């Protein structure tokens, strides 16, 4: 299958007074699954439609391979878009659905048949070729839509939330199938979703968007372990990251984050950095993942176990620290505590994230050389 890299350069798209996509740039490598992730209305689908040619940007460029395709209509871009509604032809057989684009292009009959049957085998549709599409389930209809796209050998596959209407069990199966198919064919794929779990499981790299802006691009592990923005930190992860707003102060040689009656001693963490003094007196937000919060009888933070949820082999314990602050700890099941039991918590300070409260950007501190 053909494949190409994609470059989006400073794309802006407006609808009246609404800036749907605001100066967005990224590059998609050949043969990777690249996911545009964010909440509804963040601009991800509009970005996909600009790449496909269905929307014209107000400014910026789109490149497929080395070609500037910004002014080209969709049919000349050699891309294929799969929508939320798979738009299969219900009255047609699976064979005729897959062959539709090839017939439009007047591909010779023998080559057409060969290509349809090869794709049907890869997508496990061979025994359904003579069946009407209307008689098949969601998973099979999705594969038909993909096969119809792939049959015309596009350089880029564009998928706009294709699993939206499937239930949880079907979605899990379809995610696996989609990744397997993409790997077998080596297709360049740009995938749009609002589901962070789906993005984490499926993608080679993720671009997180919010309010029309691109906030961070990276591998799932990079996005999770090193969020560069408070929105990214909160949007990625389940259970969600703990955040504590407060002011950094220094008292008797100790660095403390204070918020009302809550005091978090971050001296051990801050001592690893040169420029801590620049943060003193500033309003900041610290973030810590639930798996980096521990039950510790000698821990510095005291609270009450308010809610306990089973999460596989671990427990998600929601600990009420104050009227407005609840922290989550993800602990092994053998560390079970009772609801309303008093507990103490410690943090893995090596995993602490610090964000500027005003800009919401991660604070880049310079490490002291060991």
Secondary structure, DSSP 4 states (H G I P E B T S, - for coil): -----EEEEEEEEEETTEEEEEEEEEEE-TT-EEEEE-STTSSHHHHHHHHHTSS--SEEEEEETTEE-TTS-GGGTTEEEE-SS----TTSBHHHHHHHHHHHTT--HHHHHHHHHHHHHHTT-GGGTTSBGGGS-HHHHHHHHHHHHHHTT-SEEEEESTTTTS-HHHHHHHHHHHHHHHHHHT-EEEEEES-HHHHHHH-SEEEEEETTEEEEEE-HHHHHHS-SBHHHHHHS-SSPPEEEEEEEEEETTEEEEEETTEEEE-HHHHTTBS-GGGGTT-EEEEEE-GGGEEE-TT-SEEEEEEEEEEETTEEEEEEE-SSS-EEEEEEEGGG---TT-EEEEEE-GGG-EEEETTT-BBP-PPBPP-
